[in-house]
Amino acid sequence: MKRAVLSVAIVVGLAIGAAMPTSAIGLTQVTLTCDDGTTSTMVVDMDTLTGLTLSVQAMIDYPADLTCDMVQVPLPGGVVRIGGVAMASPGHNPFIVGGGRWQVPCGVITGGGGTSTGGSTPTSGGAPIQQSSDLIWVNVAVNFHQRDDGSFYGTLNETIPANQFCNGVPVGETHFTSKPEPSPPGCFGIDPSATNTAHVVSTVTQTSGQQQFPNGFGGFLAVDDQIHFSFTDNGNPGHQLVNDKLQGPPAPNDSTCVQDPVTKAVTATGNPPSFELLHGNITLHP
């Protein structure tokens, strides 16, 4: 009799396990609150949670006038029904959150090459710059999300830190802030040929600094300009075969991202970004 009861218990346990949605295992809910005025609630797995933590920290380490706080909370009762047909939880919309530092050739700043003084130079906030010959460091911070209605919100910022040189000439600090709303509308979409790559369109809302910010095409960014940017998430640092990649001002970008105003379907295509994010992390959730 005991053996029969034990057999029934095992069968019931296996049935419950089979009924549990695999997508519900190991998930947690996080709330991301950023100083651009946005708050986002997301349901993520542990790998994405780790990526978000690294991305938020990189915004602090390599400042670009955007920081976020992240709070992790257990999934509330009723959000995931164990044994149910499907999950009924919010927070599964696409997003990209990232921060860090990358390098571009001095030519995008000066219009033609240049060399640095080399060595380490302090910046006004953030980690010290180890400047390489003919290259300029650029800090980036991105916080892009899609709402349930298909619209987008968030911020994409970049800062070229001070105390850098091209051919012995100081570059000067410069910065831009951009947003995907309200008008003209921005865009955020996953490249169908590479699901770990996203292309975004954002509108410049503010510029500042000792010089104008290069747009990647021989000119400079101004308020109301639209910028195109691409990001590739190659996993979390320490587990990557190659670094995350990105491309946009001050380097050129030829990607496109268009949203149908009626269906809200997004078409995002372009060459994969070719610049490595040398410090920091990009977290892309398709």
PyRosetta script that sets phi, psi and omega in degrees:
from pyrosetta import init, pose_from_sequence

init()
pose = pose_from_sequence("MKRAVLSVAIVVGLAIGAAMPTSAIGLTQVTLTCDDGTTSTMVVDMDTLTGLTLSVQAMIDYPADLTCDMVQVPLPGGVVRIGGVAMASPGHNPFIVGGGRWQVPCGVITGGGGTSTGGSTPTSGGAPIQQSSDLIWVNVAVNFHQRDDGSFYGTLNETIPANQFCNGVPVGETHFTSKPEPSPPGCFGIDPSATNTAHVVSTVTQTSGQQQFPNGFGGFLAVDDQIHFSFTDNGNPGHQLVNDKLQGPPAPNDSTCVQDPVTKAVTATGNPPSFELLHGNITLHP")
pose.set_psi(1, -42.9)
pose.set_omega(1, 178.9)
pose.set_phi(2, -62.4)
pose.set_psi(2, -38.3)
pose.set_omega(2, 179.1)
pose.set_phi(3, -63.9)
pose.set_psi(3, -37.3)
pose.set_omega(3, -179.6)
pose.set_phi(4, -66.1)
pose.set_psi(4, -44.2)
pose.set_omega(4, 178.7)
pose.set_phi(5, -61.9)
pose.set_psi(5, -42.9)
pose.set_omega(5, 179.4)
pose.set_phi(6, -62.5)
pose.set_psi(6, -39.9)
pose.set_omega(6, 179.3)
pose.set_phi(7, -63.5)
pose.set_psi(7, -42.7)
pose.set_omega(7, 178.9)
pose.set_phi(8, -62.9)
pose.set_psi(8, -42.1)
pose.set_omega(8, -179.4)
pose.set_phi(9, -61.6)
pose.set_psi(9, -41.4)
pose.set_omega(9, 179.1)
pose.set_phi(10, -64.2)
pose.set_psi(10, -43.5)
pose.set_omega(10, -179.9)
pose.set_phi(11, -62.2)
pose.set_psi(11, -45.0)
pose.set_omega(11, 179.6)
pose.set_phi(12, -62.2)
pose.set_psi(12, -43.0)
pose.set_omega(12, 179.5)
pose.set_phi(13, -61.4)
pose.set_psi(13, -42.8)
pose.set_omega(13, 178.3)
pose.set_phi(14, -64.6)
pose.set_psi(14, -37.6)
pose.set_omega(14, -179.9)
pose.set_phi(15, -65.4)
pose.set_psi(15, -42.0)
pose.set_omega(15, 178.7)
pose.set_phi(16, -64.4)
pose.set_psi(16, -42.3)
pose.set_omega(16, 179.5)
pose.set_phi(17, -62.7)
pose.set_psi(17, -39.4)
pose.set_omega(17, 179.6)
pose.set_phi(18, -68.4)
pose.set_psi(18, -29.8)
pose.set_omega(18, -178.0)
pose.set_phi(19, -79.1)
pose.set_psi(19, -17.1)
pose.set_omega(19, -178.7)
pose.set_phi(20, -72.7)
pose.set_psi(20, 124.4)
pose.set_omega(20, 177.6)
pose.set_phi(21, -60.8)
pose.set_psi(21, 128.2)
pose.set_omega(21, -179.0)
pose.set_phi(22, -61.1)
pose.set_psi(22, -27.5)
pose.set_omega(22, -179.5)
pose.set_phi(23, -71.1)
pose.set_psi(23, -12.6)
pose.set_omega(23, -178.7)
pose.set_phi(24, -90.1)
pose.set_psi(24, -8.3)
pose.set_omega(24, -176.2)
pose.set_phi(25, -83.8)
pose.set_psi(25, 127.9)
pose.set_omega(25, 175.2)
pose.set_phi(26, 75.7)
pose.set_psi(26, 18.7)
pose.set_omega(26, 179.4)
pose.set_phi(27, -93.2)
pose.set_psi(27, 152.2)
pose.set_omega(27, 175.7)
pose.set_phi(28, -142.7)
pose.set_psi(28, 156.8)
pose.set_omega(28, -180.0)
pose.set_phi(29, -103.4)
pose.set_psi(29, 133.3)
pose.set_omega(29, 177.7)
pose.set_phi(30, -127.2)
pose.set_psi(30, 146.7)
pose.set_omega(30, 174.3)
pose.set_phi(31, -115.4)
pose.set_psi(31, 122.4)
pose.set_omega(31, -178.5)
pose.set_phi(32, -105.8)
pose.set_psi(32, 116.7)
pose.set_omega(32, 179.1)
pose.set_phi(33, -115.5)
pose.set_psi(33, 120.8)
pose.set_omega(33, -174.5)
pose.set_phi(34, -117.1)
pose.set_psi(34, 157.8)
pose.set_omega(34, -177.6)
pose.set_phi(35, -80.1)
pose.set_psi(35, 10.1)
pose.set_omega(35, 168.3)
pose.set_phi(36, -89.0)
pose.set_psi(36, 6.7)
pose.set_omega(36, 177.2)
pose.set_phi(37, 90.6)
pose.set_psi(37, 8.0)
pose.set_omega(37, -177.4)
pose.set_phi(38, -103.5)
pose.set_psi(38, 149.0)
pose.set_omega(38, 172.5)
pose.set_phi(39, -133.3)
pose.set_psi(39, 128.5)
pose.set_omega(39, -176.2)
pose.set_phi(40, -130.4)
pose.set_psi(40, 133.8)
pose.set_omega(40, 175.6)
pose.set_phi(41, -109.4)
pose.set_psi(41, 128.3)
pose.set_omega(41, -174.6)
pose.set_phi(42, -133.7)
pose.set_psi(42, 145.9)
pose.set_omega(42, 173.6)
pose.set_phi(43, -107.7)
pose.set_psi(43, 117.5)
pose.set_omega(43, -170.2)
pose.set_phi(44, -134.9)
pose.set_psi(44, 161.6)
pose.set_omega(44, 173.2)
pose.set_phi(45, -86.2)
pose.set_psi(45, 176.9)
pose.set_omega(45, -173.7)
pose.set_phi(46, -67.4)
pose.set_psi(46, -34.3)
pose.set_omega(46, 179.4)
pose.set_phi(47, -65.3)
pose.set_psi(47, -43.0)
pose.set_omega(47, 178.1)
pose.set_phi(48, -67.6)
pose.set_psi(48, -37.0)
pose.set_omega(48, 177.0)
pose.set_phi(49, -60.1)
pose.set_psi(49, -43.4)
pose.set_omega(49, 177.0)
pose.set_phi(50, -62.4)
pose.set_psi(50, -42.8)
pose.set_omega(50, 178.9)
pose.set_phi(51, -61.9)
pose.set_psi(51, -42.4)
pose.set_omega(51, 178.3)
pose.set_phi(52, -62.4)
pose.set_psi(52, -41.3)
pose.set_omega(52, 179.1)
pose.set_phi(53, -60.6)
pose.set_psi(53, -43.8)
pose.set_omega(53, 178.9)
pose.set_phi(54, -67.0)
pose.set_psi(54, -37.9)
pose.set_omega(54, -179.9)
pose.set_phi(55, -65.8)
pose.set_psi(55, -44.1)
pose.set_omega(55, -179.8)
pose.set_phi(56, -64.5)
pose.set_psi(56, -39.9)
pose.set_omega(56, 178.5)
pose.set_phi(57, -65.4)
pose.set_psi(57, -37.4)
pose.set_omega(57, -179.4)
pose.set_phi(58, -65.9)
pose.set_psi(58, -30.6)
pose.set_omega(58, 175.4)
pose.set_phi(59, -61.5)
pose.set_psi(59, -33.0)
pose.set_omega(59, 178.9)
pose.set_phi(60, -77.5)
pose.set_psi(60, -43.5)
pose.set_omega(60, -176.1)
pose.set_phi(61, -68.0)
pose.set_psi(61, -33.9)
pose.set_omega(61, -176.5)
pose.set_phi(62, -127.8)
pose.set_psi(62, 78.2)
pose.set_omega(62, -167.3)
pose.set_phi(63, -64.6)
pose.set_psi(63, 137.0)
pose.set_omega(63, 174.3)
pose.set_phi(64, -138.5)
pose.set_psi(64, 34.3)
pose.set_omega(64, 176.4)
pose.set_phi(65, 64.6)
pose.set_psi(65, 35.1)
pose.set_omega(65, 173.1)
pose.set_phi(66, -151.2)
pose.set_psi(66, 123.5)
pose.set_omega(66, 175.0)
pose.set_phi(67, -133.5)
pose.set_psi(67, 155.8)
pose.set_omega(67, -177.9)
pose.set_phi(68, -137.8)
pose.set_psi(68, 152.4)
pose.set_omega(68, 170.6)
pose.set_phi(69, -113.8)
pose.set_psi(69, 143.5)
pose.set_omega(69, -178.1)
pose.set_phi(70, -126.1)
pose.set_psi(70, 130.5)
pose.set_omega(70, 178.6)
pose.set_phi(71, -119.1)
pose.set_psi(71, 128.0)
pose.set_omega(71, 179.1)
pose.set_phi(72, -100.1)
pose.set_psi(72, 130.4)
pose.set_omega(72, 179.8)
pose.set_phi(73, -134.0)
pose.set_psi(73, 152.0)
pose.set_omega(73, 175.9)
pose.set_phi(74, -63.6)
pose.set_psi(74, 152.9)
pose.set_omega(74, 175.6)
pose.set_phi(75, -63.3)
pose.set_psi(75, 128.5)
pose.set_omega(75, -178.7)
pose.set_phi(76, -66.3)
pose.set_psi(76, 154.1)
pose.set_omega(76, 179.6)
pose.set_phi(77, -58.9)
pose.set_psi(77, 135.6)
pose.set_omega(77, 178.4)
pose.set_phi(78, 91.5)
pose.set_psi(78, -12.6)
pose.set_omega(78, -179.7)
pose.set_phi(79, -72.6)
pose.set_psi(79, -43.6)
pose.set_omega(79, 175.7)
pose.set_phi(80, -116.8)
pose.set_psi(80, 121.7)
pose.set_omega(80, -178.5)
pose.set_phi(81, -96.1)
pose.set_psi(81, 104.7)
pose.set_omega(81, -179.9)
pose.set_phi(82, -62.6)
pose.set_psi(82, 126.8)
pose.set_omega(82, -178.3)
pose.set_phi(83, 86.2)
pose.set_psi(83, -3.0)
pose.set_omega(83, 179.0)
pose.set_phi(84, -75.4)
pose.set_psi(84, 173.0)
pose.set_omega(84, -179.3)
pose.set_phi(85, -71.0)
pose.set_psi(85, -38.6)
pose.set_omega(85, -176.7)
pose.set_phi(86, -154.2)
pose.set_psi(86, 164.2)
pose.set_omega(86, 175.0)
pose.set_phi(87, -76.3)
pose.set_psi(87, 145.7)
pose.set_omega(87, 179.4)
pose.set_phi(88, -126.1)
pose.set_psi(88, 46.7)
pose.set_omega(88, -174.0)
pose.set_phi(89, -107.9)
pose.set_psi(89, 149.6)
pose.set_omega(89, 175.3)
pose.set_phi(90, -81.2)
pose.set_psi(90, 175.6)
pose.set_omega(90, 171.6)
pose.set_phi(91, 85.9)
pose.set_psi(91, 22.6)
pose.set_omega(91, -179.7)
pose.set_phi(92, -107.1)
pose.set_psi(92, 12.1)
pose.set_omega(92, 179.4)
pose.set_phi(93, -73.5)
pose.set_psi(93, 156.5)
pose.set_omega(93, -179.9)
pose.set_phi(94, -61.6)
pose.set_psi(94, 146.2)
pose.set_omega(94, 174.4)
pose.set_phi(95, -154.9)
pose.set_psi(95, 160.2)
pose.set_omega(95, 171.7)
pose.set_phi(96, -139.0)
pose.set_psi(96, 124.6)
pose.set_omega(96, -179.8)
pose.set_phi(97, -130.0)
pose.set_psi(97, 127.0)
pose.set_omega(97, -177.7)
pose.set_phi(98, -160.3)
pose.set_psi(98, 161.7)
pose.set_omega(98, 175.9)
pose.set_phi(99, -158.9)
pose.set_psi(99, 158.9)
pose.set_omega(99, 177.8)
pose.set_phi(100, 152.8)
pose.set_psi(100, -155.9)
pose.set_omega(100, -174.1)
pose.set_phi(101, -143.4)
pose.set_psi(101, 134.6)
pose.set_omega(101, 176.8)
pose.set_phi(102, -132.8)
pose.set_psi(102, 173.0)
pose.set_omega(102, -176.9)
pose.set_phi(103, -122.3)
pose.set_psi(103, 144.5)
pose.set_omega(103, 175.0)
pose.set_phi(104, -130.5)
pose.set_psi(104, 155.0)
pose.set_omega(104, 179.1)
pose.set_phi(105, -64.0)
pose.set_psi(105, 149.2)
pose.set_omega(105, 176.7)
pose.set_phi(106, -57.9)
pose.set_psi(106, -25.5)
pose.set_omega(106, -178.2)
pose.set_phi(107, -57.9)
pose.set_psi(107, -29.5)
pose.set_omega(107, 179.7)
pose.set_phi(108, -73.2)
pose.set_psi(108, -18.4)
pose.set_omega(108, 178.8)
pose.set_phi(109, -93.4)
pose.set_psi(109, -46.7)
pose.set_omega(109, -172.7)
pose.set_phi(110, -95.2)
pose.set_psi(110, -15.3)
pose.set_omega(110, -175.7)
pose.set_phi(111, 87.4)
pose.set_psi(111, 7.4)
pose.set_omega(111, 178.5)
pose.set_phi(112, 170.6)
pose.set_psi(112, 78.6)
pose.set_omega(112, 170.9)
pose.set_phi(113, 70.4)
pose.set_psi(113, -157.3)
pose.set_omega(113, -178.5)
pose.set_phi(114, 129.8)
pose.set_psi(114, 162.7)
pose.set_omega(114, 179.1)
pose.set_phi(115, -128.5)
pose.set_psi(115, 159.0)
pose.set_omega(115, -179.7)
pose.set_phi(116, -102.7)
pose.set_psi(116, 169.4)
pose.set_omega(116, 175.4)
pose.set_phi(117, -81.3)
pose.set_psi(117, -11.2)
pose.set_omega(117, 177.8)
pose.set_phi(118, 74.0)
pose.set_psi(118, 177.4)
pose.set_omega(118, 176.7)
pose.set_phi(119, 79.6)
pose.set_psi(119, -168.6)
pose.set_omega(119, -177.6)
pose.set_phi(120, -106.7)
pose.set_psi(120, 134.0)
pose.set_omega(120, 177.3)
pose.set_phi(121, -130.1)
pose.set_psi(121, 139.8)
pose.set_omega(121, 180.0)
pose.set_phi(122, -75.8)
pose.set_psi(122, 151.8)
pose.set_omega(122, 176.3)
pose.set_phi(123, -116.5)
pose.set_psi(123, 168.4)
pose.set_omega(123, 177.1)
pose.set_phi(124, -80.6)
pose.set_psi(124, 75.8)
pose.set_omega(124, -177.6)
pose.set_phi(125, 100.1)
pose.set_psi(125, 142.5)
pose.set_omega(125, 178.3)
pose.set_phi(126, 94.0)
pose.set_psi(126, 177.7)
pose.set_omega(126, -177.8)
pose.set_phi(127, -70.5)
pose.set_psi(127, 154.7)
pose.set_omega(127, 178.2)
pose.set_phi(128, -61.0)
pose.set_psi(128, 149.1)
pose.set_omega(128, 178.4)
pose.set_phi(129, -88.3)
pose.set_psi(129, 124.9)
pose.set_omega(129, 167.9)
pose.set_phi(130, -101.4)
pose.set_psi(130, 93.7)
pose.set_omega(130, -169.9)
pose.set_phi(131, -84.7)
pose.set_psi(131, 129.9)
pose.set_omega(131, 177.2)
pose.set_phi(132, -93.2)
pose.set_psi(132, 156.3)
pose.set_omega(132, -178.8)
pose.set_phi(133, -59.3)
pose.set_psi(133, 133.0)
pose.set_omega(133, 174.7)
pose.set_phi(134, 67.8)
pose.set_psi(134, 15.4)
pose.set_omega(134, -178.2)
pose.set_phi(135, -129.6)
pose.set_psi(135, 150.7)
pose.set_omega(135, 179.0)
pose.set_phi(136, -123.5)
pose.set_psi(136, 136.5)
pose.set_omega(136, 176.4)
pose.set_phi(137, -79.5)
pose.set_psi(137, 142.4)
pose.set_omega(137, 177.0)
pose.set_phi(138, -132.1)
pose.set_psi(138, 127.1)
pose.set_omega(138, 174.9)
pose.set_phi(139, -90.6)
pose.set_psi(139, 139.9)
pose.set_omega(139, -178.5)
pose.set_phi(140, -132.3)
pose.set_psi(140, 146.3)
pose.set_omega(140, 173.6)
pose.set_phi(141, -143.7)
pose.set_psi(141, 127.9)
pose.set_omega(141, -178.8)
pose.set_phi(142, -133.4)
pose.set_psi(142, 139.0)
pose.set_omega(142, 178.9)
pose.set_phi(143, -146.2)
pose.set_psi(143, 84.9)
pose.set_omega(143, -174.9)
pose.set_phi(144, -115.8)
pose.set_psi(144, 134.7)
pose.set_omega(144, -179.2)
pose.set_phi(145, -140.7)
pose.set_psi(145, 156.6)
pose.set_omega(145, 173.3)
pose.set_phi(146, -112.2)
pose.set_psi(146, 134.3)
pose.set_omega(146, 178.5)
pose.set_phi(147, -82.2)
pose.set_psi(147, 171.0)
pose.set_omega(147, 177.5)
pose.set_phi(148, -60.8)
pose.set_psi(148, -31.6)
pose.set_omega(148, -178.3)
pose.set_phi(149, -83.8)
pose.set_psi(149, 3.7)
pose.set_omega(149, 177.2)
pose.set_phi(150, 94.1)
pose.set_psi(150, -10.6)
pose.set_omega(150, 179.4)
pose.set_phi(151, -78.9)
pose.set_psi(151, 170.3)
pose.set_omega(151, -174.7)
pose.set_phi(152, -122.0)
pose.set_psi(152, 154.5)
pose.set_omega(152, 175.1)
pose.set_phi(153, -150.7)
pose.set_psi(153, 162.2)
pose.set_omega(153, 177.3)
pose.set_phi(154, 133.8)
pose.set_psi(154, -155.3)
pose.set_omega(154, -174.3)
pose.set_phi(155, -151.6)
pose.set_psi(155, 145.2)
pose.set_omega(155, 170.7)
pose.set_phi(156, -132.8)
pose.set_psi(156, 114.2)
pose.set_omega(156, -176.6)
pose.set_phi(157, -121.9)
pose.set_psi(157, 154.2)
pose.set_omega(157, 169.7)
pose.set_phi(158, -143.3)
pose.set_psi(158, 147.7)
pose.set_omega(158, 175.8)
pose.set_phi(159, -134.8)
pose.set_psi(159, 128.8)
pose.set_omega(159, 168.0)
pose.set_phi(160, -92.2)
pose.set_psi(160, 110.1)
pose.set_omega(160, -174.7)
pose.set_phi(161, -65.7)
pose.set_psi(161, 157.6)
pose.set_omega(161, 178.0)
pose.set_phi(162, -73.6)
pose.set_psi(162, 177.7)
pose.set_omega(162, 176.3)
pose.set_phi(163, 64.6)
pose.set_psi(163, 37.3)
pose.set_omega(163, 172.5)
pose.set_phi(164, -121.3)
pose.set_psi(164, 156.3)
pose.set_omega(164, -172.8)
pose.set_phi(165, -136.7)
pose.set_psi(165, 144.2)
pose.set_omega(165, 169.7)
pose.set_phi(166, -123.9)
pose.set_psi(166, 119.4)
pose.set_omega(166, -178.2)
pose.set_phi(167, 55.6)
pose.set_psi(167, 36.3)
pose.set_omega(167, 178.3)
pose.set_phi(168, 80.6)
pose.set_psi(168, -1.3)
pose.set_omega(168, -177.9)
pose.set_phi(169, -100.4)
pose.set_psi(169, 127.9)
pose.set_omega(169, 178.2)
pose.set_phi(170, -59.5)
pose.set_psi(170, 136.2)
pose.set_omega(170, -179.8)
pose.set_phi(171, -79.4)
pose.set_psi(171, -43.7)
pose.set_omega(171, -177.4)
pose.set_phi(172, 89.7)
pose.set_psi(172, 138.5)
pose.set_omega(172, -179.5)
pose.set_phi(173, -70.1)
pose.set_psi(173, 142.7)
pose.set_omega(173, 176.5)
pose.set_phi(174, -151.3)
pose.set_psi(174, 154.5)
pose.set_omega(174, -171.1)
pose.set_phi(175, -152.5)
pose.set_psi(175, 149.0)
pose.set_omega(175, 167.9)
pose.set_phi(176, -137.4)
pose.set_psi(176, 150.2)
pose.set_omega(176, 171.9)
pose.set_phi(177, -116.5)
pose.set_psi(177, 138.3)
pose.set_omega(177, 178.4)
pose.set_phi(178, -140.8)
pose.set_psi(178, 155.3)
pose.set_omega(178, -179.1)
pose.set_phi(179, -142.0)
pose.set_psi(179, 153.1)
pose.set_omega(179, 180.0)
pose.set_phi(180, -84.6)
pose.set_psi(180, 6.1)
pose.set_omega(180, -178.7)
pose.set_phi(181, -150.1)
pose.set_psi(181, 167.1)
pose.set_omega(181, 1.1)
pose.set_phi(182, -91.1)
pose.set_psi(182, -33.2)
pose.set_omega(182, -176.8)
pose.set_phi(183, -150.4)
pose.set_psi(183, 135.4)
pose.set_omega(183, -5.1)
pose.set_phi(184, -68.9)
pose.set_psi(184, 154.0)
pose.set_omega(184, -176.4)
pose.set_phi(185, -66.1)
pose.set_psi(185, 142.6)
pose.set_omega(185, 177.2)
pose.set_phi(186, -87.5)
pose.set_psi(186, -165.9)
pose.set_omega(186, -176.3)
pose.set_phi(187, -156.2)
pose.set_psi(187, 152.0)
pose.set_omega(187, 177.3)
pose.set_phi(188, -152.8)
pose.set_psi(188, 118.4)
pose.set_omega(188, -178.1)
pose.set_phi(189, -148.4)
pose.set_psi(189, 154.6)
pose.set_omega(189, 178.0)
pose.set_phi(190, -88.1)
pose.set_psi(190, 135.0)
pose.set_omega(190, 178.1)
pose.set_phi(191, -70.5)
pose.set_psi(191, 123.5)
pose.set_omega(191, -177.3)
pose.set_phi(192, -64.7)
pose.set_psi(192, -20.9)
pose.set_omega(192, -179.7)
pose.set_phi(193, -89.6)
pose.set_psi(193, -7.5)
pose.set_omega(193, 179.9)
pose.set_phi(194, -157.3)
pose.set_psi(194, 97.0)
pose.set_omega(194, -171.7)
pose.set_phi(195, -70.8)
pose.set_psi(195, -6.5)
pose.set_omega(195, 173.9)
pose.set_phi(196, -96.9)
pose.set_psi(196, 12.0)
pose.set_omega(196, 179.4)
pose.set_phi(197, -122.0)
pose.set_psi(197, 135.5)
pose.set_omega(197, 177.9)
pose.set_phi(198, -125.0)
pose.set_psi(198, 146.6)
pose.set_omega(198, 174.1)
pose.set_phi(199, -117.2)
pose.set_psi(199, 137.2)
pose.set_omega(199, -178.4)
pose.set_phi(200, -130.4)
pose.set_psi(200, 154.9)
pose.set_omega(200, 172.0)
pose.set_phi(201, -126.5)
pose.set_psi(201, 130.9)
pose.set_omega(201, -176.1)
pose.set_phi(202, -141.0)
pose.set_psi(202, 153.0)
pose.set_omega(202, -177.5)
pose.set_phi(203, -105.7)
pose.set_psi(203, 129.9)
pose.set_omega(203, 179.9)
pose.set_phi(204, -67.0)
pose.set_psi(204, 126.2)
pose.set_omega(204, 179.6)
pose.set_phi(205, -109.9)
pose.set_psi(205, -15.8)
pose.set_omega(205, -177.1)
pose.set_phi(206, -163.4)
pose.set_psi(206, 141.2)
pose.set_omega(206, 172.6)
pose.set_phi(207, -131.6)
pose.set_psi(207, 153.5)
pose.set_omega(207, 179.7)
pose.set_phi(208, -160.9)
pose.set_psi(208, 169.5)
pose.set_omega(208, 174.9)
pose.set_phi(209, 124.0)
pose.set_psi(209, -173.7)
pose.set_omega(209, -177.7)
pose.set_phi(210, -82.2)
pose.set_psi(210, -13.9)
pose.set_omega(210, 177.6)
pose.set_phi(211, -148.6)
pose.set_psi(211, 171.8)
pose.set_omega(211, 176.5)
pose.set_phi(212, -78.9)
pose.set_psi(212, 152.8)
pose.set_omega(212, -177.7)
pose.set_phi(213, -87.2)
pose.set_psi(213, 123.0)
pose.set_omega(213, -179.3)
pose.set_phi(214, -62.6)
pose.set_psi(214, 140.3)
pose.set_omega(214, -178.5)
pose.set_phi(215, -93.5)
pose.set_psi(215, -3.1)
pose.set_omega(215, 179.0)
pose.set_phi(216, 92.7)
pose.set_psi(216, -5.0)
pose.set_omega(216, -178.0)
pose.set_phi(217, -127.6)
pose.set_psi(217, 26.9)
pose.set_omega(217, 177.6)
pose.set_phi(218, 90.9)
pose.set_psi(218, -2.4)
pose.set_omega(218, 179.2)
pose.set_phi(219, -119.2)
pose.set_psi(219, -158.7)
pose.set_omega(219, -177.1)
pose.set_phi(220, -134.6)
pose.set_psi(220, 151.3)
pose.set_omega(220, 179.8)
pose.set_phi(221, -74.2)
pose.set_psi(221, 144.8)
pose.set_omega(221, 175.6)
pose.set_phi(222, -135.8)
pose.set_psi(222, 159.6)
pose.set_omega(222, 177.6)
pose.set_phi(223, -56.0)
pose.set_psi(223, 137.2)
pose.set_omega(223, -179.0)
pose.set_phi(224, 83.0)
pose.set_psi(224, -2.5)
pose.set_omega(224, 172.3)
pose.set_phi(225, -69.8)
pose.set_psi(225, 144.0)
pose.set_omega(225, 172.5)
pose.set_phi(226, -94.7)
pose.set_psi(226, 135.7)
pose.set_omega(226, 177.5)
pose.set_phi(227, -115.9)
pose.set_psi(227, 149.5)
pose.set_omega(227, 176.7)
pose.set_phi(228, -113.3)
pose.set_psi(228, 133.1)
pose.set_omega(228, -177.2)
pose.set_phi(229, -139.1)
pose.set_psi(229, 147.8)
pose.set_omega(229, 178.3)
pose.set_phi(230, -128.5)
pose.set_psi(230, 142.9)
pose.set_omega(230, -179.4)
pose.set_phi(231, -134.6)
pose.set_psi(231, 139.2)
pose.set_omega(231, 173.7)
pose.set_phi(232, -123.8)
pose.set_psi(232, 125.6)
pose.set_omega(232, 179.1)
pose.set_phi(233, -98.2)
pose.set_psi(233, 108.5)
pose.set_omega(233, -179.8)
pose.set_phi(234, -100.8)
pose.set_psi(234, 23.4)
pose.set_omega(234, 179.8)
pose.set_phi(235, 101.4)
pose.set_psi(235, -179.8)
pose.set_omega(235, -177.5)
pose.set_phi(236, -85.4)
pose.set_psi(236, 146.5)
pose.set_omega(236, 176.8)
pose.set_phi(237, -52.7)
pose.set_psi(237, 140.1)
pose.set_omega(237, -176.2)
pose.set_phi(238, 94.4)
pose.set_psi(238, -16.3)
pose.set_omega(238, 179.0)
pose.set_phi(239, -129.5)
pose.set_psi(239, 19.4)
pose.set_omega(239, -176.7)
pose.set_phi(240, -103.3)
pose.set_psi(240, 141.0)
pose.set_omega(240, 168.8)
pose.set_phi(241, -79.6)
pose.set_psi(241, -32.9)
pose.set_omega(241, 174.5)
pose.set_phi(242, -137.7)
pose.set_psi(242, 157.3)
pose.set_omega(242, 179.2)
pose.set_phi(243, -67.2)
pose.set_psi(243, 159.8)
pose.set_omega(243, 167.9)
pose.set_phi(244, -57.7)
pose.set_psi(244, 155.7)
pose.set_omega(244, -178.4)
pose.set_phi(245, -129.1)
pose.set_psi(245, 158.7)
pose.set_omega(245, -179.6)
pose.set_phi(246, -157.4)
pose.set_psi(246, 162.5)
pose.set_omega(246, 176.2)
pose.set_phi(247, -162.7)
pose.set_psi(247, 131.2)
pose.set_omega(247, 179.6)
pose.set_phi(248, 174.0)
pose.set_psi(248, -175.3)
pose.set_omega(248, -179.9)
pose.set_phi(249, -49.3)
pose.set_psi(249, 136.1)
pose.set_omega(249, 12.5)
pose.set_phi(250, -85.0)
pose.set_psi(250, 2.9)
pose.set_omega(250, 175.3)
pose.set_phi(251, -91.6)
pose.set_psi(251, 156.7)
pose.set_omega(251, 179.2)
pose.set_phi(252, -71.9)
pose.set_psi(252, 153.7)
pose.set_omega(252, 177.6)
pose.set_phi(253, -143.5)
pose.set_psi(253, 129.2)
pose.set_omega(253, -176.4)
pose.set_phi(254, -109.3)
pose.set_psi(254, 15.9)
pose.set_omega(254, -177.9)
pose.set_phi(255, -74.6)
pose.set_psi(255, 161.2)
pose.set_omega(255, 175.3)
pose.set_phi(256, -129.3)
pose.set_psi(256, 146.6)
pose.set_omega(256, 175.6)
pose.set_phi(257, -145.3)
pose.set_psi(257, 117.5)
pose.set_omega(257, -175.7)
pose.set_phi(258, -132.1)
pose.set_psi(258, 135.5)
pose.set_omega(258, 177.3)
pose.set_phi(259, -114.6)
pose.set_psi(259, 130.6)
pose.set_omega(259, 176.0)
pose.set_phi(260, -66.9)
pose.set_psi(260, 124.8)
pose.set_omega(260, -175.9)
pose.set_phi(261, -66.4)
pose.set_psi(261, -20.1)
pose.set_omega(261, -177.8)
pose.set_phi(262, -95.2)
pose.set_psi(262, -56.7)
pose.set_omega(262, -176.4)
pose.set_phi(263, -82.3)
pose.set_psi(263, -18.2)
pose.set_omega(263, -176.8)
pose.set_phi(264, 68.9)
pose.set_psi(264, 9.5)
pose.set_omega(264, 175.7)
pose.set_phi(265, -68.4)
pose.set_psi(265, 141.4)
pose.set_omega(265, -176.7)
pose.set_phi(266, -112.2)
pose.set_psi(266, 134.9)
pose.set_omega(266, 172.3)
pose.set_phi(267, -115.8)
pose.set_psi(267, 116.2)
pose.set_omega(267, -176.8)
pose.set_phi(268, -129.2)
pose.set_psi(268, 118.3)
pose.set_omega(268, -178.8)
pose.set_phi(269, -140.6)
pose.set_psi(269, 163.9)
pose.set_omega(269, 177.5)
pose.set_phi(270, 156.2)
pose.set_psi(270, 168.7)
pose.set_omega(270, 175.2)
pose.set_phi(271, -65.6)
pose.set_psi(271, 145.8)
pose.set_omega(271, 178.2)
pose.set_phi(272, -64.2)
pose.set_psi(272, 144.6)
pose.set_omega(272, 179.3)
pose.set_phi(273, -62.5)
pose.set_psi(273, 146.6)
pose.set_omega(273, -173.2)
pose.set_phi(274, -114.5)
pose.set_psi(274, -5.5)
pose.set_omega(274, -179.1)
pose.set_phi(275, -96.3)
pose.set_psi(275, 133.0)
pose.set_omega(275, 180.0)
pose.set_phi(276, -82.5)
pose.set_psi(276, 138.9)
pose.set_omega(276, 169.2)
pose.set_phi(277, -79.8)
pose.set_psi(277, 100.8)
pose.set_omega(277, -171.6)
pose.set_phi(278, -75.3)
pose.set_psi(278, -26.1)
pose.set_omega(278, 176.5)
pose.set_phi(279, -138.7)
pose.set_psi(279, 135.2)
pose.set_omega(279, 178.3)
pose.set_phi(280, 112.9)
pose.set_psi(280, -160.7)
pose.set_omega(280, -176.3)
pose.set_phi(281, -157.9)
pose.set_psi(281, 145.6)
pose.set_omega(281, 173.7)
pose.set_phi(282, -115.6)
pose.set_psi(282, 127.5)
pose.set_omega(282, 177.8)
pose.set_phi(283, -115.5)
pose.set_psi(283, 112.3)
pose.set_omega(283, -179.2)
pose.set_phi(284, -112.7)
pose.set_psi(284, 125.5)
pose.set_omega(284, 177.4)
pose.set_phi(285, -117.2)
pose.set_psi(285, 105.4)
pose.set_omega(285, -175.3)
pose.set_phi(286, -72.3)
pose.dump_pdb("model.pdb")
